[in-house]
Amino acid sequence: MRLIIPSAKVVPEELQKLGKLPAIIYPINQRITFDYLYEQYKEKTNSIDIICYENADKVQRRLKNYLGKKVNIKILPELSDLGHTIYFGLKDAVGTVIINFADTIVLDSVTGIKGNAFFCQEDYMSDTWTYFDEKDGTIVQIYDKEPVKEEIKKKLFVGVFQFTDAVYFRRCLEMAFEQESLQMSTFYYALQEYSKMYPMKAVLANNWFDIGHEDKYYNSKLEVRAREFNHITIDKNRGILKKTSDDKDKFIGEIKWYLKLPADVEYVRPRIFDYSTSYVNPYVSMEYYAYHTVHELFLYGDLTLQQWVDIFNRIRFVCDDFKRYTVKDTNIHSALEEMYLTKTLQRFEKMKKDGRFLAFFESPIELNGKKYLPLNEIIIALEKAIPEMLYDVDTFNIIHGDLCFANIMVDSNFSFIKVIDPRGKFGTYDIFGDFRYELAKLFHSVDGKYDFIIKDLFDLDYNSERACINYRIQDRKREFDLYKVFLSTFATEIDSDLKKIELIEALLFLSMIPLHGESIRHQMVMLGTGLEILNRVIDIQIGEKKNV
């Protein structure tokens, strides 16, 4: 069975604040539309053809990791209407074919539908959708985005169609192209003609998410997010998100961070309606926002330079606002030691218990063509460098503690932010911590490309027996250097601490490796990234000395 996904045009103007993106690569809850469609169809289809035209190069870059896995991108010779796009995709198609519009996700059992069928929904008529009347499987009337003066409910096409005779449907499209002064898309004319030969079953879509219209898009984000996280429920009528967690200690710390924030900085967190910090059943109910995370914008958006400056300025404002609240006492030194040295050494001990990393501790490490010291020797260097470089702070201020891009939400105008999932603990402190740690978390996204790593957007070749790693992050193509924009925006905050922040950033990557046991590939890239960043700060490269 072949799946055809028409995605010839970019999303409507009201959704272009993230860039002029085709719907197939538009972000929705930390992923793109195609991620959901591929998951749905990968086991049920022999080939998946995406038909592109506008900004097809962006689709090719974003879907690079999928290509060759039965996924093909076909570029139209010229842009026409939907019918011509699908006609192009149907070339050489025989037997059964599914057509799924690129802006449509139906989470019902699409591939379980038998015979000729399409998904539909019932709603009041408007000029936004295409509606129909049918009798005994034959479509007798189509209303294609027609203006309506009175409130009438009719069935509308959702955007998923199955045809058992692809050759005949292509012939129906040819018949449509021959018509003059059509009052509907050639695709829907062909659909109507096809149903005369092959009656079609109209299947009611219970779980339908639309990415092509602004109002439906944000409702879709809400619905999909609620489905993806077992510990999140969303009351969409009240706009309230309720969260629970199995990691009760960490979760209770998170709730307490929200509650302990001073009143004049509470604007940065979601509004809290109800909560419990009881160890039996901790939970928090808070206001839900259908905002994009900076993680989504970083990976999938096509933002302008000014939009990124605005986002970074909003983050910087919050960081500076937090710095108004400080603490200074004798426990700070021990907190620094616990977070930077003790935790790092403990994580290295966990790594040593994994046989796949044994050679990295005992042998020189070959990384992207360069030689680095074995981890055992790097540990000795860190035991000296960490106290010398990072124990010089005697004052903490309020920090989020896990200020990576995935935990920062931005409104649609990029004018204010909300932060979620705080760490809630820095050593023995709750809302207070080392400001350099806050910056290092931002660095590990914008500099270390953590977001790309966890989404498998990298090329990797490794040999654990020879302690050899070669990797390359599949970075985004931009007309400006985003890292330089970030450095410029945070220049005052970074001041003379760049090397110290980079050291903390390197420690973040090296200490997170044992926590990502679900993917040895992630672990290898994290190791490689951590070592390369560390080498900027202390000399761990063999055969090359530098001044630091």
N, C-alpha and C positions, 0 to 999 in steps of 0.2 A: 504494500500500500504506500502511495506517495502522499506527502503532505506539502501543500503549497501555501506559502505565507506572503501575500502581497504587501509590500512596504515601500511603495514607490515615492511617497511624499513625506515631507517632514510633518511633525505634529502641528495642530492649529496654533495661530498666533498667541492665543491666551496661555498656551503651555510653553512658549518659547523663551521664558525667562531663564531657563537652564540651557538655552542654545537651540539652534535649528537642528533638532535631532529627529531622525525617522523613529516611528513608534516602536520598532522592533528592538531598539537599544535605549529606550526611555527608562529612567530609573523608577523603581517602585520598591520601597522598603529594602534597601541595601543590595538590591539585585536589579537586573534589567528584565524587560518583558520576555526576551527570548529565553532567559534562564528558566522561567516558569513553563514556557511552551515546550522546551526541549525535555524537561523533566517529565512532562505529561505524555509526550509522543515517542520518546527515544526507543522504547521497547516494542512499540506497535507499528512502526513504519519502517520501510526499507530506505527511504530517502526523504530529506527535508530540504525543500528548495525555497530560498528567500528571494523574492523578486524586488530589486532595488532600482532607484534612479537618483533622486535628490540625495546628495551627501552619501553616496554609496561607498566612498572611500572610508568614511567613519564606521560604517557597518562592517566593512572588511577588517579594519583594525580591531574593533571591539570584539568581533567574533572569531578572531584568529585561532584561539584555542579549540574552537569547535570544528573548524573546517577540516574535512577529511574523515570525520566521524559521521558519515552519512549526510553531513550538512553541506549544502552548496549555495553559493551566492551567485545569482544570475542578474546581470545588469541590462535593463531595457535599452534598446537603441534610441528610443525617444519617449517622451512622457505623453501619455494620453489619459483616457479614463480608466476606471477600475476594470471594465470588461477587457480592454486591450492588455492590461497588466496580467490578468489571469490567463488570457489567451496565449500570451508569450510563455507563461509558466507551464501551460498544458502541452507544449510541444513534445511529441513523442510519448505522451502519457497514455497508458491503456489501463483498462480495468478500473478498480476503485481508487478514487482520489478524495482527499479531504482538503478543503480550503478553509483556512483559519486567518481572519484578518489580523494584521500585526498589532492592532490596538485592542484586541479582545482576548481575555482569558476566561475560559469556562472551566470551572473546577469539577463539574459533574463528570460522569464517566463518558467522555467524548468518544473514546475508541471502543466503547462497548455497544455503541449504536449500530444496529444492523440495517443494511439496505440504504435506499435513498432517503435522506433525512436532513433536517437543519434545526438549529436551536432558535428558540424565540422567547419573547417575554411579552407581557401585556402591560400597556401603559396608556396614559392619555396622549392623544395625537399631538404632534408638534412638528415644526419644520426642521427638527434636529435629526430625526430618525426616518427609516424607511419601513412602512407598515404594509400589511397585506390582508386580503381575504382569501380563504381557501375552502374548497368543497371536495371531500373525498380524496384528499391528497393533491388535487390540482389547484394551483394558485390562479384565482380568477380575477383578482384585481391587486394592483400595487400602487401605493401612495409614497412616492419617493421625495421625502423632505418637502412636502407640500404645506403651504400656510393653512392653518385651520382657525375658523372663527368661533366654533363651539366646542365644548368639552365632550369628546367622544373617546371611549377606550377601544383600542384595537391591538392586535398582535403585531409586534415589530421583529424584524430580523436582528438577531444578536451578533452574528458575524462568523459562525461556524457552519459549514455545509459539507455533506458527504454525497458523492455521486458514484454510482457503481459502473457507469459507462462514460469514462472521461472523453472518449472519442466523440460520442454523440453530443456531450455538453460543449465541446469545442465547436462542433457544427452549429449548435444553437447560438453560440457567440458570433459565428460568421453570419448567421441570419440576422442577428441584431445589428451588426455593422452595416448591413444593406438597407436598414430602415432609414427613412428620412424624418426629421423633426420629432425624434423620440422625446417623450415627456419624463423619461426615467433613464437611469444608467443602463448602458448596454448589458451589464452583468445581470441586472434584475430582469430585463426583457428576456435574456437567454434562460434565466432560471424559470421564468413563467412558461416558456416554450418547452423546456425540458420536462416540467411537471406534467405536461399533457401526454407525453410518451411514458414517463416513469413517475407515477404518483409518489409524492414525498411526504414523509411523516414529520409533522411539526412537533418538536420535543421542547417542552417547557424547561428553560434554564433556571435552576434554583440558585446556583452559585455562579454569577456572571459578573465579571469585573471589566469595566471599560476604561481604557487609557486615552481615548481619543477626544474626550470632552472634559473641560476643567472641573465641572461639578461632580461628574461621575468618577473622574480620576482620583480626587481626594477622598471620596467615599471608598474607592477601591483600595487605596493605601491603608485605610482604617481596617477594612475587612481582611485584607491579606495579612496585615501585621498580627491581628488577633489569631489567625489560623497558624501562623508560623511559630509562635512561642507558646509552649505548653503552660507556662506559668503566668500568662497574661490573658485577661478577659476585658472586653471593651463594651461598655454601654453606649452605643452610638447615638441613642436618643438624648442622653444627658452629656455625652462627651467626657465620660469618666473611664479611666483605665485603672484596673485593679491588678496588682502584681504580687505574686508570692515567689518563694524560692526554696529549693532544697538545701542550699548553702546558707544555713540560718545565721551563722555568726557574721558572715560577710554582709548578708542582707540586712540584718539588724543595724550594723554599722552604717549602711547606706541610708536607712530610714532616719537614724539619729543625726546624720549629717544634714539632711533636709530640715529637721526640726531645730537644730542648734544654730542655724544661720541667723545672724542679726537681721532684724526686721528690714533695715534699709538696703540689704542685698538679696532679699528673698525674691526679688523680681527675676533673678536668673534661674530659678527652679520652677517646676510646675506647681500649681496650687494644690495643696494637700487637703483632701476632704475627710479622710478617715485613715486610721492606721492602728497597728498593734505591734509592739516590740516584744510580745510574749514569745518565749522560745518554743512554745507548743505550736503556735500557728501565726507567725509574723506575716503581716501584709501591709500594703499601702494602697490607698485609692487616691488618684490624682487626676488633674485635668489632662485630657488627651489633646495633643497637637498633631495635625497632619502635615508637619513641616518636614523638609528634607534634612538629613544629617549632612554635615560637611563631608563625611565619608562618601556619601552618594555623589555629591557635587564634585569631589576630588577625582573619583573614578569614572563617573559617567556623564557629568555635566559638561557643557561647552561654555563656560562663563568667560566674560570679558576680564581684562586686566582690572578695570575699575570695580567690577563686582567682587573680585578677590580682595582688592584693597579694602573695600567696605566690610567684608566678612572678617578679615584679619583685624581691622580696627575695632570691630565689635568685640572680638575675643580679647583683644588687648585692653579694652576699656574694663571688661569684667575682671581680668587679672589685676589691673591696677586698683580697681575698686576693692578687691579682696585685700590688697596690701595695706589698707587703712586699719585693719584689725591685726594686731600682733601679740605675740607672747614671747617672753624671755625668761628662761629659768635654767636650772642645772641639769635638767633631763634631756636637753637638746642634743648634747654630744652623744649620749647613748642611743638616741633615736636615729641619728645620722649613721652611727656604726651598725645598728641593726638593719637599716634599710639598704645601705650601700655595700658593706663588707660581709656581715654575717649572712644575709639573705643570698648574696651572690655565691659565697662559698658553699652554702647548703644546697643550692641548685646545681653547682658543679658536682657535688657528691652524688646527687641523684643521677646526673648524666653518666657518671662513672659506672653505675650499676647497669647501664644499657650497653651491651656488648658492641652495638653498632658504632659507638663513639670511642671505644677503647683506643684505637689507633690515633685518634685526634689528641689524646692526652699524652701519648708516648712518643709519637713521631712528628717531625716537622709537617706542617699543614700546607698543602699546595692549594692556593685560592686564586682563581682567575689568572693563572699563569705566574703568580708570585708565591714565594715561600715565607711562611710565618712560623714563629716558635710553636712548639707543642703546647697544649693547654696547661700541662703541669707547670711549665715555665712561665706561662702567661699569668697563672694564679699567683706565683711568687711576685711577679711585677705588679699585679693589682694590690696585693697585700701591702706594698710600699706606696703605690701611687694614690690609692683611695684615701688613706689618712692624711697624706700630704696635701691633697688637692681639695678634698670635700669636707673636712672637719672644721673649716674656718668660719662657720656660720654660728652666730649666737642668738639669732632672732628668727622665729617662724611667723608666717602670716597665714590667713585662711587660704587653703588650696582645695581644689576639687579632688585631686589625687589620681584621677584617671582621665585626664583631659586629652584623650585621643579624638580623632575626627568623628568616630562613630558615636561619641557621647555628647556631641554638640549639634543642636538643632537650630536651623535658621529659618526665619519667616520668609514668605515668598518675595518680599521686597528687599531682603538682605539688610534690614534695618535694626533687628534685634535678635538675640539668641536665647535659647534655654539650654541648660545642661542637665544631663541625666546620668544615672548609674555612677555616682561618686564612689571613691575608694572607701572613705569613712574611717581610715586609720593610717597614721604615719608613725610607726613605732608605737609609743604609748599615747600619742595625741589623736584626737578625733578629727576636728575640722581644720586643725593647724598643721603646717608642714613646711618643707623646704621649697621656696619659690622656684629654685632651679630645677627641681623635680617636675614641677608643673610645666615649665618650658620644655624640658626634655621629652615629656609626653607628646607635646606638639611637634617637636623635632622628629620624633620617631615615626610620625605620620608623614610630614612634608619632606623630610630629609631621608629618613631610613626606609620610606615607602612601605610601612607596615600594612597599610590597607591593601596594597597590591599583593602582598605576600599571602594574606589570609584568604584572598579571592583567587589564588592560583594564577595570578597574572605575571608569570615569570617563566623563563626557560632554564632548565637545570640538567646538569650531568654530574654525577658524583660517584665516587668509589670509596666506601667507608673503610675497606681494608688498607687502602693506600693513603687515607686521610686526604682525599682530593675532592675539591668542589669547584665547579665552573657554573656560574649562574648569571642571568641577566634579567633585570626587572623590565617588564613590558610597559614602560612608562608612557604617559599620555603625550601626544604631540600638541604643543602649544606655541603660540607666537611670542611668548615671553617666558622668562625663567621664574617659575613660581617660588622656588626656594629663595631666590634673591629678593623677590617681592616680600616674602615673609621676613627675611633678615632685616630688610629696610624698615618694615612696619614695627618690628620689635627691637629696633636698634638700641633704644634707651633702656629697655628692660634687660636685654642681653649684656649691654655695657662691655666690661672686660672679662665676662664669665664664659665666653664661647667654648673654650677648651674644657671647662668644668662641666658645662651642659652636655657637650659631646661625650664626655666620659660617662655621665649618667645615662645618656642615650644608649651608649654601647652596652652598659650594664643591663639596661632594660632588655635588649635583644638577647644577650647571653643568658640572663637569668630566666627568660620565658621559655627557653627550649624544652625543659622537662615538662612544662605545662601543655605542650602541644604534641603529645604522644600519638594523637590520632592521625598525624601526617608526618612521616619521616622527611618528605619533600619540604614541607614548611620548616621543619627543624633545621635542615641543611642550609636553607636560604637565610634563616635567622642567624645561624652560626656565622655564615659568610658575611652577612651584613654587619653583625656585631664586631667581628674582627677588623673589617675594613674601617669602620668608624673609630674603633679603639686605636688603630694604627695612626690616626691623625693626632692622637693625644700622647701616646707613649710608643716608643720604638719597639714594635714586636715583629718587624719584618727582618728576615735573614738576608744578609748581604747588601743591605742598603741602610746607611745611617742618615739621620736627618736632625736638624735643629728644631727643638720644640720650645 
